[in-house]
Amino acid sequence: MLEHVATIPPNFFTPDGERLSWRAYVFLTLLCLAFFAPGFATLPPTDRDESLFAQASKQMIESGNVVDIRFQDQPRYKKPIGIYWLQAISARLLDPQHLNEIWAYRVPSFLGATLAVIMTACLGALLFGPRAGLLAAIMMTGCLILNVEARLAKTDAALLGSIMVAQYALARAYTGYGNAQIGWGIRLAFWTAIGAGILLKGPIILLIVLSTMLWLRATEKNLEWFTALKPLLGIPYTFLLVAPWFAAIILASHGGFIEQSAGHDMLGKLWQDQGRGFLPPGVYLLAFPFTFFPFALWASLAAPDCWFNRREPAVRFCLGWIVPAWIVFELVLAKLPHYVMPLYPAIAMLAAKFLLDGFPSLTERRFRFVPATAIGLWLMAGTGIALTAALLPYMLDRAWNAGQIAAGLLLLIAQGTSLILFFQRRESGVIVMAAGNLVFVTCLFGAMLPHLQPLWVSSQIVQTVAILKPCADSPRIASTYNEPSLVFLAGTATQLRTDGASVAGDLQRDPCSVGVVEDNQRDSFLRSFAQDAHPPQPVAIIDGFIVPRGRRSKMTLYLMPRGSGGAP
């Protein structure tokens, strides 16, 4: 009976069955809202990248300088201006009176992720039919890595949206060359998306688009179809979109932006691990069952069919999208899970296409080991994710979260049910898995993580300072806890110090300040007041887990005694 409930309604398709109806796109938009909204406004700012982006965007609003990018008084020239503009506009429009509310800076990521899902449906319908497009979009909506990135004020979800627009236009040209299907709207969308992607994250969008084109050129010996996008007009148009800001920042930074962004950040990733440790090629492949969870099973099962059907134009397009860029990402020394996310829509489309075909290659004797291996890895990944989420509250806070445990069990039940449906109606298995994952994601991001206090050290510090109120005005914080989320929440004037003696100097100069001193700097802090008749007093202790460092740390908050040099 379940396979009849977990099915796609017929009215999600046009009467001729050739396209998705408006109801399908409304459904996908609501599905994105259901997946991405839990925790969107309640999760505190994370360290480090999200808080660095959001703080730089906030300073753009505060200073009125829409060209330069700064974190406090330091230039931040790792990425182009696009995401900072989007975040600044979002925060200025949505929450102008409370610029330290992180949700306003996350809106571009939410919209970018939603756009990526919608465009996955459009592109999947174009290449493989509307049913495959809808299933691929459902997979993208529920996959773990997009659910993380949609909630973070960073570049990657917005970049994915621009890449999907560009790839859709490229596919329209590839599949429609010579039959008058390419209008100026498609051409404008393609070149605008290229410009937007460059302003968001430099050449990453070019890597995806150009590697797809080069693959098609190498396998088909033909790129004449690309002329339908009018590159002789489009390239100058894209240049006009991106050149003004690049020229302005090069002049304003005296060349510093090129040195830091292109030299250190982008090219440095090719041969440096940038402090994250060396990760060998193959890491992204090993991580795929987790990053594309819970739909990695169907993608794995589709691999043999992708190979046997590699000469089909639509499959060829997706392979050109995936294979060359994946190799590049594996060879680059600096690796983070979201780097390969721009390739996941193509993987989802291939998984959906061969799912609907019934994975015909798996009937061959030489591939009989594939289902058992894929299912085993998939079940292990699901168990690991559910178990980690269930244990995390106890490991960090010595408390169990019954709701998260129940959500993990439901996720495992959904996996088992999907396997049963796999042999009856395969698309029903995807829908059941998406539904179980929705409950899990809602509990994880919406209920458990926001209330797991040891993770949110900066929030605890700011909340404690607000209660203490050492002076009538908002106090300045001086801290050896140097995470950017503290600056975002406490204000741009927050003093990040490298040692306790520097924090002591800040308190001596401004008795209204609050000192935040980690245990390993406490002795140097207290020694600075050895000759002082009125040393600072400890008023609170915060014990938390600092995620970027991967360890716990204890911090003591200090106040100068009242009447010492100006304190009320």
Backbone torsions as a table, in degrees:
resi	resn	phi	psi	omega
1	MET	NA	-34.5	-175.4
2	LEU	-61.7	-34.9	-179.0
3	GLU	-66.9	-20.0	177.2
4	HIS	-84.4	-26.9	177.3
5	VAL	-78.6	-46.7	-178.0
6	ALA	-85.6	70.2	179.8
7	THR	-137.0	163.9	-177.4
8	ILE	-86.0	125.5	-179.5
9	PRO	-61.7	141.3	179.7
10	PRO	-60.5	-30.3	-177.2
11	ASN	-75.7	3.3	171.6
12	PHE	-77.7	-5.0	-179.5
13	PHE	-123.1	153.5	176.5
14	THR	-67.7	159.9	-177.0
15	PRO	-54.9	-31.6	179.5
16	ASP	-83.1	-3.9	178.2
17	GLY	72.5	10.6	-175.2
18	GLU	-91.8	-19.6	-174.4
19	ARG	-141.7	162.7	171.7
20	LEU	-77.6	141.5	178.5
21	SER	-85.4	171.9	178.9
22	TRP	-62.1	-28.9	179.5
23	ARG	-63.1	-36.1	179.1
24	ALA	-64.1	-41.1	-179.1
25	TYR	-71.6	-34.4	174.3
26	VAL	-64.6	-43.2	178.3
27	PHE	-59.8	-45.4	-179.1
28	LEU	-64.8	-37.4	177.6
29	THR	-63.5	-44.3	178.3
30	LEU	-67.3	-34.6	177.7
31	LEU	-65.2	-40.7	175.7
32	CYS	-61.4	-42.3	178.5
33	LEU	-61.4	-42.5	-179.4
34	ALA	-65.1	-39.3	-178.4
35	PHE	-77.9	-44.0	-169.3
36	PHE	-90.0	-20.1	-174.4
37	ALA	-73.9	-37.9	-178.2
38	PRO	-58.9	123.6	-179.9
39	GLY	82.9	-6.4	-176.0
40	PHE	-58.3	-42.7	-178.7
41	ALA	-98.4	-16.7	-174.3
42	THR	-98.6	-21.7	176.1
43	LEU	-68.7	123.7	176.8
44	PRO	-63.9	164.4	178.8
45	PRO	-61.3	138.6	-177.2
46	THR	-98.0	159.4	176.9
47	ASP	-109.7	146.0	1.0
48	ARG	-108.1	-34.1	-168.3
49	ASP	-58.0	-45.4	-177.0
50	GLU	-58.1	-47.8	-177.3
51	SER	-68.3	-32.8	176.0
52	LEU	-64.3	-46.0	178.3
53	PHE	-62.6	-48.9	-175.6
54	ALA	-65.4	-40.8	-179.9
55	GLN	-66.0	-41.4	177.3
56	ALA	-63.3	-38.1	177.1
57	SER	-67.0	-39.5	178.0
58	LYS	-63.3	-40.9	178.8
59	GLN	-66.7	-28.0	175.8
60	MET	-64.7	-38.8	176.7
61	ILE	-68.7	-44.8	-176.9
62	GLU	-64.4	-39.6	-176.1
63	SER	-88.9	-23.4	-175.0
64	GLY	77.6	4.8	179.5
65	ASN	-90.9	109.0	-175.8
66	VAL	-98.9	11.8	179.2
67	VAL	-108.5	-51.4	-175.8
68	ASP	-81.3	153.2	-179.3
69	ILE	-122.5	121.1	-176.1
70	ARG	-140.1	145.9	167.4
71	PHE	-112.4	111.0	-167.9
72	GLN	53.6	-122.0	-178.5
73	ASP	-100.8	10.4	-178.2
74	GLN	-104.1	137.1	176.1
75	PRO	-65.9	142.1	176.5
76	ARG	-121.2	92.9	-171.8
77	TYR	-113.2	38.3	-179.5
78	LYS	-86.5	-31.4	-178.1
79	LYS	-131.1	154.8	175.9
80	PRO	-65.1	-175.9	-166.5
81	ILE	-82.3	-16.6	-167.3
82	GLY	-53.3	-49.7	-176.2
83	ILE	-68.4	-32.3	179.4
84	TYR	-68.1	-39.9	175.2
85	TRP	-61.3	-47.8	-178.3
86	LEU	-61.6	-44.7	-179.1
87	GLN	-68.1	-40.1	179.8
88	ALA	-64.6	-43.0	177.8
89	ILE	-62.0	-45.0	-179.2
90	SER	-60.7	-49.4	-178.4
91	ALA	-66.2	-38.3	-178.5
92	ARG	-66.6	-35.0	-178.5
93	LEU	-83.6	-39.7	-169.9
94	LEU	-92.0	-31.3	-175.7
95	ASP	-146.5	59.8	-172.4
96	PRO	-66.2	-24.9	-177.8
97	GLN	-88.5	-12.7	-177.2
98	HIS	-136.1	77.7	-173.3
99	LEU	-73.8	-4.9	177.6
100	ASN	-99.5	18.8	173.8
101	GLU	-89.8	112.2	-169.7
102	ILE	-66.2	-27.5	-174.9
103	TRP	-60.5	-33.9	-178.4
104	ALA	-65.2	-29.2	179.3
105	TYR	-83.4	-13.8	179.1
106	ARG	-87.3	-12.0	-175.2
107	VAL	-58.1	-43.5	177.4
108	PRO	-58.1	-35.9	177.5
109	SER	-67.6	-42.0	177.3
110	PHE	-59.6	-47.3	-178.9
111	LEU	-67.5	-39.1	178.3
112	GLY	-63.3	-41.7	178.4
113	ALA	-65.1	-41.1	178.7
114	THR	-64.9	-43.2	176.7
115	LEU	-60.2	-40.9	179.4
116	ALA	-61.6	-39.9	178.8
117	VAL	-65.5	-46.8	-180.0
118	ILE	-61.2	-43.4	-179.2
119	MET	-70.4	-28.6	173.8
120	THR	-62.7	-41.6	176.8
121	ALA	-63.0	-44.5	-179.4
122	CYS	-62.6	-47.1	-177.0
123	LEU	-70.5	-40.4	176.9
124	GLY	-62.6	-39.1	177.0
125	ALA	-65.3	-37.4	179.1
126	LEU	-65.5	-43.3	-173.4
127	LEU	-85.8	-38.9	-170.3
128	PHE	-128.1	1.5	-179.3
129	GLY	106.2	157.5	-173.2
130	PRO	-64.2	-35.9	-178.7
131	ARG	-66.2	-42.4	177.6
132	ALA	-65.1	-39.6	178.9
133	GLY	-61.6	-41.2	-179.8
134	LEU	-67.1	-43.7	179.2
135	LEU	-64.0	-39.7	178.4
136	ALA	-63.1	-40.1	178.6
137	ALA	-66.0	-38.0	176.6
138	ILE	-63.0	-41.7	178.0
139	MET	-61.6	-44.0	-179.9
140	MET	-63.8	-41.0	-178.4
141	THR	-60.8	-38.6	-174.5
142	GLY	-92.0	-10.6	-174.0
143	CYS	-67.3	146.6	-169.7
144	LEU	-61.7	-44.6	-172.9
145	ILE	-66.7	-37.8	178.9
146	LEU	-70.4	-33.2	176.9
147	ASN	-65.9	-32.3	175.2
148	VAL	-71.2	-49.9	-174.0
149	GLU	-68.6	-29.8	179.2
150	ALA	-66.6	-18.1	-178.5
151	ARG	-102.2	5.1	-176.0
152	LEU	-117.5	137.6	179.7
153	ALA	-81.9	73.0	-179.3
154	LYS	-133.2	-172.8	-175.4
155	THR	-83.7	-25.4	-157.2
156	ASP	-71.2	-39.3	178.9
157	ALA	-69.2	-41.7	177.3
158	ALA	-64.2	-40.1	177.0
159	LEU	-60.9	-42.1	179.7
160	LEU	-59.6	-39.5	176.8
161	GLY	-59.7	-43.9	-179.7
162	SER	-69.0	-37.4	178.1
163	ILE	-63.4	-39.4	-178.6
164	MET	-67.2	-36.9	176.6
165	VAL	-64.4	-44.9	-179.6
166	ALA	-63.7	-43.0	-179.1
167	GLN	-68.7	-33.5	175.9
168	TYR	-63.8	-46.5	179.0
169	ALA	-63.8	-39.1	178.3
170	LEU	-63.6	-41.1	178.7
171	ALA	-66.9	-36.2	176.3
172	ARG	-60.8	-42.1	177.9
173	ALA	-66.5	-41.0	-177.3
174	TYR	-66.5	-41.7	-176.6
175	THR	-89.6	-19.8	-174.1
176	GLY	-113.0	9.7	-176.8
177	TYR	-60.9	129.1	175.4
178	GLY	90.9	-4.6	179.9
179	ASN	-119.8	25.6	170.0
180	ALA	62.0	27.9	178.2
181	GLN	-90.9	-8.9	-176.1
182	ILE	-97.6	106.2	177.7
183	GLY	-99.0	178.3	-178.0
184	TRP	-69.7	-23.4	176.3
185	GLY	-64.5	-41.2	177.9
186	ILE	-66.0	-43.1	179.5
187	ARG	-63.3	-44.3	179.4
188	LEU	-63.7	-40.7	179.2
189	ALA	-62.3	-41.3	-178.3
190	PHE	-62.7	-53.6	-174.6
191	TRP	-72.9	-30.3	174.7
192	THR	-68.0	-41.0	177.7
193	ALA	-63.1	-38.5	176.9
194	ILE	-61.4	-46.7	178.8
195	GLY	-62.4	-42.7	179.1
196	ALA	-63.8	-42.0	179.6
197	GLY	-63.5	-38.7	177.8
198	ILE	-65.3	-41.4	179.0
199	LEU	-70.1	-20.6	178.6
200	LEU	-85.4	-46.4	-174.2
201	LYS	-149.9	36.6	173.6
202	GLY	63.6	-133.0	-169.4
203	PRO	-84.5	5.5	-175.6
204	ILE	-60.9	-41.0	179.3
205	ILE	-65.0	-33.4	177.5
206	LEU	-68.1	-36.4	176.6
207	LEU	-58.3	-45.0	-177.8
208	ILE	-67.8	-49.6	-175.5
209	VAL	-67.8	-47.3	-176.6
210	LEU	-69.4	-36.3	178.2
211	SER	-67.0	-35.4	174.4
212	THR	-62.1	-45.8	-179.3
213	MET	-65.8	-41.8	-179.5
214	LEU	-65.5	-37.8	176.8
215	TRP	-62.7	-44.8	179.1
216	LEU	-65.6	-37.4	177.4
217	ARG	-65.3	-41.2	-178.2
218	ALA	-70.7	-33.7	-175.3
219	THR	-91.8	-23.8	-177.6
220	GLU	-114.4	-12.3	-176.8
221	LYS	56.9	35.4	-175.8
222	ASN	-155.0	127.0	172.8
223	LEU	-130.0	18.0	-178.6
224	GLU	-61.3	-29.6	-179.3
225	TRP	-61.3	-25.7	-178.4
226	PHE	-67.3	-22.5	179.4
227	THR	-64.7	-18.5	177.7
228	ALA	-63.8	-21.3	178.7
229	LEU	-88.8	4.6	174.9
230	LYS	54.1	63.3	-178.6
231	PRO	-63.9	-28.6	179.9
232	LEU	-65.8	-24.3	173.6
233	LEU	-96.7	-35.0	-174.6
234	GLY	-71.3	-38.9	-179.4
235	ILE	-63.4	-47.9	175.5
236	PRO	-61.8	-36.0	178.3
237	TYR	-62.7	-45.7	178.1
238	THR	-62.3	-41.1	178.3
239	PHE	-59.4	-41.3	179.2
240	LEU	-67.0	-28.1	177.7
241	LEU	-70.5	-40.7	-170.8
242	VAL	-99.8	-25.0	-172.2
243	ALA	-65.2	-40.9	-175.8
244	PRO	-57.1	-45.9	-179.1
245	TRP	-68.9	-41.9	179.7
246	PHE	-59.6	-41.0	177.4
247	ALA	-63.9	-42.7	-178.5
248	ALA	-64.9	-42.1	-177.2
249	ILE	-73.8	-32.0	176.7
250	ILE	-64.8	-41.1	177.7
251	LEU	-68.7	-43.3	-177.3
252	ALA	-67.8	-33.2	-177.8
253	SER	-96.4	0.7	-177.9
254	HIS	55.0	40.7	179.1
255	GLY	86.5	-3.9	-177.8
256	GLY	-64.0	-34.0	-179.7
257	PHE	-62.1	-45.8	-179.8
258	ILE	-62.4	-42.3	-178.5
259	GLU	-62.9	-45.4	-176.0
260	GLN	-80.4	-43.9	-175.1
261	SER	-73.7	-55.3	-177.6
262	ALA	-77.7	-43.1	-174.8
263	GLY	-76.7	-53.3	-174.3
264	HIS	-85.3	-49.9	-172.1
265	ASP	-76.5	-52.2	-173.5
266	MET	-80.1	-59.0	-177.9
267	LEU	-68.1	-31.3	178.3
268	GLY	-60.6	-29.5	179.3
269	LYS	-66.4	-22.0	-176.4
270	LEU	-70.7	-36.5	-175.4
271	TRP	-130.3	8.1	176.7
272	GLN	-128.7	144.4	177.7
273	ASP	-83.7	-5.6	177.2
274	GLN	53.4	42.5	173.0
275	GLY	80.3	3.2	-177.1
276	ARG	-97.5	-3.7	-177.8
277	GLY	90.9	147.6	-177.8
278	PHE	-74.5	130.6	175.8
279	LEU	-122.6	123.2	-174.1
280	PRO	-75.6	164.2	173.4
281	PRO	-56.9	144.3	-177.9
282	GLY	104.1	-9.0	-178.2
283	VAL	-64.5	-41.9	-178.9
284	TYR	-64.5	-35.5	178.5
285	LEU	-67.3	-40.8	178.6
286	LEU	-68.0	-32.5	-178.9
287	ALA	-81.9	-13.5	-173.5
288	PHE	-56.6	-41.1	178.7
289	PRO	-58.6	-23.7	179.3
290	PHE	-93.5	-45.4	-176.0
291	THR	-69.8	-31.6	178.0
292	PHE	-101.6	14.0	177.3
293	PHE	-63.6	141.2	8.0
294	PRO	-100.8	22.4	-173.6
295	PHE	-109.9	10.5	178.9
296	ALA	-64.5	-26.1	-180.0
297	LEU	-58.3	-51.5	-176.5
298	TRP	-66.8	-34.1	176.8
299	ALA	-65.9	-40.5	179.4
300	SER	-65.5	-41.7	-179.4
301	LEU	-67.3	-23.8	-178.7
302	ALA	-81.3	-12.8	-173.6
303	ALA	-56.3	-48.4	179.3
304	PRO	-60.8	-39.9	179.3
305	ASP	-66.4	-34.1	176.2
306	CYS	-59.5	-40.6	-178.9
307	TRP	-68.2	-46.0	-176.7
308	PHE	-70.0	-24.6	-178.8
309	ASN	-108.0	22.4	-173.6
310	ARG	-64.7	-16.6	-179.9
311	ARG	-90.7	-9.3	173.9
312	GLU	-66.7	134.7	-173.3
313	PRO	-54.6	-44.9	-177.5
314	ALA	-67.2	-40.8	177.3
315	VAL	-67.0	-40.3	178.0
316	ARG	-59.0	-41.2	179.5
317	PHE	-61.7	-45.6	-179.1
318	CYS	-67.3	-39.2	178.2
319	LEU	-64.9	-37.4	175.9
320	GLY	-64.5	-29.7	177.0
321	TRP	-71.8	-37.3	-171.8
322	ILE	-90.5	-55.6	-162.8
323	VAL	-64.4	-55.0	-176.4
324	PRO	-62.0	-44.3	-178.8
325	ALA	-66.5	-36.8	179.1
326	TRP	-62.0	-42.4	179.0
327	ILE	-61.1	-43.5	178.7
328	VAL	-60.0	-48.1	-178.8
329	PHE	-62.5	-36.1	178.8
330	GLU	-69.2	-33.4	-177.9
331	LEU	-79.3	-27.3	178.7
332	VAL	-64.7	136.5	-175.4
333	LEU	-70.0	-41.6	179.7
334	ALA	-76.9	123.3	-176.1
335	LYS	-133.0	133.9	171.2
336	LEU	-136.9	149.9	-172.5
337	PRO	-56.6	-34.6	-174.2
338	HIS	-80.4	-6.3	-178.1
339	TYR	-60.2	-36.9	-177.2
340	VAL	-90.5	3.2	-179.0
341	MET	-56.8	-35.6	178.3
342	PRO	-60.7	-13.4	179.6
343	LEU	-91.7	-13.7	-173.9
344	TYR	-67.5	-34.3	176.8
345	PRO	-59.0	-39.6	177.9
346	ALA	-65.7	-39.3	176.9
347	ILE	-63.5	-41.9	179.7
348	ALA	-62.8	-40.4	-179.8
349	MET	-65.3	-42.5	177.8
350	LEU	-65.8	-39.9	178.2
351	ALA	-61.7	-43.9	180.0
352	ALA	-66.6	-40.6	-178.7
353	LYS	-61.2	-49.4	-176.2
354	PHE	-81.1	-20.5	169.4
355	LEU	-61.1	-47.6	-179.8
356	LEU	-68.3	-28.1	177.1
357	ASP	-77.3	-13.2	-179.5
358	GLY	89.3	17.0	-179.2
359	PHE	48.1	61.5	-172.6
360	PRO	-60.6	-30.9	-177.0
361	SER	-67.2	-21.7	-177.1
362	LEU	-71.2	-11.9	177.2
363	THR	-76.5	-15.4	178.7
364	GLU	-73.0	143.6	-174.0
365	ARG	-58.9	-39.0	-174.5
366	ARG	-69.8	-13.8	-179.4
367	PHE	-108.7	12.5	-177.2
368	ARG	-67.1	-21.6	178.8
369	PHE	-76.3	-19.3	-173.5
370	VAL	-63.0	-50.7	-178.5
371	PRO	-58.2	-45.3	-178.1
372	ALA	-63.1	-42.9	179.6
373	THR	-64.7	-46.6	-178.2
374	ALA	-64.0	-43.2	-179.5
375	ILE	-65.4	-41.2	179.3
376	GLY	-61.4	-46.2	178.6
377	LEU	-64.4	-38.2	-178.9
378	TRP	-65.4	-43.6	178.5
379	LEU	-66.7	-37.3	176.7
380	MET	-63.9	-41.7	178.9
381	ALA	-63.8	-44.9	179.4
382	GLY	-62.0	-42.9	178.8
383	THR	-64.0	-41.7	179.4
384	GLY	-63.9	-42.6	179.8
385	ILE	-66.8	-46.4	179.8
386	ALA	-63.6	-40.5	-178.7
387	LEU	-68.5	-41.6	178.9
388	THR	-62.1	-44.8	179.3
389	ALA	-64.1	-34.6	180.0
390	ALA	-73.0	-36.3	-176.2
391	LEU	-83.7	-22.9	-173.8
392	LEU	-55.8	-46.9	178.9
393	PRO	-59.5	-36.9	-179.7
394	TYR	-72.3	-40.1	-178.6
395	MET	-65.4	-34.8	-175.9
396	LEU	-96.3	-31.9	-171.0
397	ASP	-128.8	5.7	-179.1
398	ARG	51.9	41.9	178.7
399	ALA	-145.2	142.7	178.1
400	TRP	-92.2	145.8	176.6
401	ASN	-111.8	101.7	-174.9
402	ALA	-62.0	-38.1	179.7
403	GLY	-62.6	-41.3	180.0
404	GLN	-69.9	-35.7	176.3
405	ILE	-62.9	-44.3	178.4
406	ALA	-63.7	-39.6	179.3
407	ALA	-65.4	-37.4	176.8
408	GLY	-64.8	-41.6	176.9
409	LEU	-63.0	-40.7	177.6
410	LEU	-63.2	-37.5	177.4
411	LEU	-61.6	-42.8	179.1
412	LEU	-68.2	-36.1	175.4
413	ILE	-63.7	-40.5	177.7
414	ALA	-62.2	-38.4	176.7
415	GLN	-61.8	-46.3	178.9
416	GLY	-62.4	-41.4	178.8
417	THR	-64.4	-38.7	178.8
418	SER	-62.8	-37.0	178.1
419	LEU	-66.2	-39.0	177.4
420	ILE	-63.1	-45.3	-179.2
421	LEU	-70.5	-20.3	-179.2
422	PHE	-56.9	-31.7	-177.8
423	PHE	-92.7	0.5	-179.3
424	GLN	-117.2	-64.6	-179.8
425	ARG	-140.0	99.6	-166.7
426	ARG	-61.4	-38.3	-178.6
427	GLU	-66.4	-27.2	176.6
428	SER	-65.7	-34.2	176.9
429	GLY	-62.2	-39.0	177.6
430	VAL	-64.7	-42.5	-177.9
431	ILE	-67.3	-42.4	177.8
432	VAL	-62.7	-41.7	179.6
433	MET	-64.1	-40.1	178.1
434	ALA	-63.5	-40.2	-179.6
435	ALA	-66.1	-44.7	177.6
436	GLY	-63.6	-39.1	179.1
437	ASN	-67.9	-33.0	177.9
438	LEU	-61.7	-43.1	177.4
439	VAL	-63.5	-43.3	-179.3
440	PHE	-63.1	-47.5	-178.9
441	VAL	-63.2	-40.4	179.6
442	THR	-61.1	-44.6	178.2
443	CYS	-67.8	-40.7	-176.3
444	LEU	-65.8	-56.0	-174.9
445	PHE	-85.4	-29.2	-174.9
446	GLY	-91.2	-28.8	-173.6
447	ALA	-118.2	-48.6	-171.7
448	MET	-80.2	-57.6	-173.2
449	LEU	-61.5	-43.2	-179.2
450	PRO	-61.0	-25.5	-176.5
451	HIS	-101.3	6.2	178.5
452	LEU	-87.5	81.8	-168.7
453	GLN	-54.4	-39.5	-178.8
454	PRO	-58.0	-21.6	178.6
455	LEU	-75.7	-23.0	-169.3
456	TRP	-112.9	67.9	-175.9
457	VAL	-62.9	-45.0	-178.5
458	SER	-61.3	-41.0	178.7
459	SER	-63.1	-40.5	178.2
460	GLN	-63.3	-40.9	179.8
461	ILE	-62.5	-48.9	-176.7
462	VAL	-65.0	-41.3	178.4
463	GLN	-64.4	-38.6	178.8
464	THR	-67.3	-42.7	178.7
465	VAL	-62.7	-39.0	178.8
466	ALA	-63.1	-31.5	177.7
467	ILE	-76.2	-39.3	-177.4
468	LEU	-67.6	-43.1	179.8
469	LYS	43.1	70.8	-178.7
470	PRO	-66.4	-23.7	177.6
471	CYS	-138.7	165.6	-179.0
472	ALA	-63.0	-42.9	178.1
473	ASP	-77.1	165.1	177.5
474	SER	-63.2	125.0	-176.4
475	PRO	-75.3	153.2	173.8
476	ARG	-88.4	141.1	179.5
477	ILE	-103.8	131.9	171.6
478	ALA	-115.6	127.5	-166.3
479	SER	-144.8	141.5	168.1
480	THR	-87.1	-7.0	173.5
481	TYR	-84.1	101.5	-165.6
482	ASN	-101.7	49.4	177.4
483	GLU	-97.9	137.9	-175.2
484	PRO	-63.3	-22.7	178.0
485	SER	-61.7	-29.4	178.2
486	LEU	-67.5	-39.2	177.5
487	VAL	-66.2	-43.2	-179.2
488	PHE	-61.4	-43.8	-176.1
489	LEU	-79.8	-37.3	-173.9
490	ALA	-91.7	-18.4	178.6
491	GLY	120.6	154.4	-176.0
492	THR	-61.3	-27.2	-177.7
493	ALA	-77.3	-3.0	178.6
494	THR	-56.4	135.7	-178.0
495	GLN	-99.2	114.8	175.1
496	LEU	-95.2	120.0	-175.4
497	ARG	-118.0	154.9	-178.2
498	THR	-93.4	-13.2	-177.7
499	ASP	-148.9	161.4	-177.8
500	GLY	-65.4	-33.2	-179.5
501	ALA	-62.5	-36.5	178.6
502	SER	-66.8	-39.6	176.4
503	VAL	-63.3	-40.2	178.1
504	ALA	-60.5	-41.3	177.6
505	GLY	-62.0	-37.5	178.4
506	ASP	-64.5	-42.0	179.9
507	LEU	-68.2	-34.8	178.9
508	GLN	-68.2	-35.1	179.0
509	ARG	-78.3	-32.6	-177.1
510	ASP	-135.6	92.5	-177.7
511	PRO	-63.0	-13.4	176.0
512	CYS	-79.5	-8.5	-179.5
513	SER	-71.3	158.0	172.8
514	VAL	-112.2	126.7	178.2
515	GLY	-92.9	131.3	176.2
516	VAL	-116.7	113.6	-170.9
517	VAL	-125.6	122.6	175.2
518	GLU	-73.6	158.1	-173.9
519	ASP	-57.7	-37.1	-177.3
520	ASN	-73.0	-7.9	177.0
521	GLN	-114.5	4.8	-174.3
522	ARG	-66.3	-40.4	-178.0
523	ASP	-63.1	-44.9	179.8
524	SER	-66.5	-32.7	176.9
525	PHE	-65.2	-48.7	-176.5
526	LEU	-70.4	-32.3	177.9
527	ARG	-61.4	-29.6	-179.5
528	SER	-66.3	-17.3	-178.9
529	PHE	-111.0	17.9	-175.5
530	ALA	-60.2	-33.3	-178.3
531	GLN	-99.8	7.6	-176.6
532	ASP	-91.6	131.2	180.0
533	ALA	-71.6	-21.4	-178.4
534	HIS	-128.0	77.0	-179.6
535	PRO	-69.2	160.8	178.3
536	PRO	-66.4	154.4	-177.3
537	GLN	-110.5	136.0	174.5
538	PRO	-71.0	132.1	-176.6
539	VAL	-120.5	-15.4	179.7
540	ALA	-163.6	153.0	175.5
541	ILE	-126.6	132.0	179.9
542	ILE	-121.2	124.3	179.9
543	ASP	-113.7	120.2	-177.1
544	GLY	-148.3	172.3	179.0
545	PHE	-104.2	119.0	-178.4
546	ILE	-91.4	105.1	-170.9
547	VAL	-60.2	-48.6	-178.1
548	PRO	-60.2	-28.5	179.6
549	ARG	-91.8	-16.2	179.1
550	GLY	69.9	31.3	-179.4
551	ARG	-153.7	163.5	175.5
552	ARG	-81.6	156.5	176.4
553	SER	-152.1	146.7	178.7
554	LYS	-113.0	131.7	-178.5
555	MET	-122.2	139.3	176.4
556	THR	-110.5	134.0	176.8
557	LEU	-96.0	131.2	-177.6
558	TYR	-120.0	143.0	173.0
559	LEU	-126.0	145.1	171.2
560	MET	-71.4	143.6	179.3
561	PRO	-65.1	150.0	-178.9
562	ARG	-59.6	139.3	178.6
563	GLY	87.6	0.9	-179.9
564	SER	-92.8	92.8	173.7
565	GLY	72.9	27.8	172.7
566	GLY	121.9	-7.4	177.8
567	ALA	-71.2	143.6	-177.2
568	PRO	-69.1	NA	NA
